[in-house]
Amino acid sequence: MPAKNIDLTIIGGGIAGISAAIYSHRAGLNPIIFEKNVLGGQLLYIDTVDNYPAVYPHTPGIKFVDVLNSTLQEFKVNFINESVEKVELSDNGIVIYSENDTYLSQALIIATGAKPKRLGIEGEDLLIGKGVSFCAICDGFFFKDKDVAVVGGGNSAVEEALYLSHICKKVYLIHRRDKLRALDYLQKELFSKNNVELVWNTTVEKIYGEGRVEGVVLKNLVEDKKINFSVSAVFIAIGIEPVTEIFKSIVDTDRDGYIITDEWMHTSRKLIYACGDCRRRPLRQLITAASEGAIAGLSAYKDLRGNYISQ
Ligand code: NAP
């Protein structure tokens, strides 16, 4: 069966992909977004959107997603609710293999984002969904009035701990050093919480429990001592890794797998662009993902149609 023709394929329906779709569509292309889940990406898991101009303070991420969906509907941007399994280059264009179909696209914007890193310790994989979680907003409610642990010392870990402090009896924030790397205002808020205890210089060695999380074995790195904590859940927030596996043979990535682009979001391959958390970038924020999506969308338009865009 011949492949269906598309002028621009966007893989990933987070803020970067959606922004790319809006800009390229308004410029005159007919983009199609492929997203295996619902649209919204990491926004779906953000408690409140801060640091974004002209958004009311404490706007829930999900509300932001609602507005984005309305925008896409108004512009009639096409969305295919399937994952892309493989991408190949051919003489006629870029071949996109989705779960159920094959498409031939003239250009491609990769906006696949990033996923949470794992600790790689005993009990972690076995107890995912049974107390081990990577998302406090999704799972925190199940541990109402219980003691829980959060692992990590960055913005995500502190935000997870803050969110859980409103639901859970006690939150242990376990960090491998004696300093957090989270932003100052988040740290300040964290330190003001009576039910959050910082466990410094400590790693998690093992998560245990019969059918559900019952506790963690910790190692204090300074005293070289093991400690046992009883907790009902462990929220892991130790950073993210890019979702770029299927593109590594096509475009250049750095040693961590982030796609390398220039400032116009061009990858090493003509007519392929990358934006958002899957791209090597200095600042991982909603606003930078949105602006990179806009640039990628307009770059694709410019390269496909040969039209001048003011730089
Ligand atoms: P991150 O900033 O990379 O922080 C990861 C944290 O986990 C660090 O404290 C790190 O410890 C610790 N860690 C890493 N590997 C570990 C391991 N194997 N065992 C124990 N601890 C480990 O990651 P993130 O907090 O997920 O944030 C990712 C990006 O999104 C960042 O650029 C962040 O600024 C951004 N973000 C921003 C916001 C916001 O602006 N509100 C919210 C969330 C995320 P060390 O400190 O010792 O390295």
Residues whose N, C-alpha, C, O or C-beta is under 5 A from the ligand:
A	BS01	NAP	G152 G153 G154 N155 S156 A157 R176 R177 K179 R181 A237 I238 G239 I240 R284
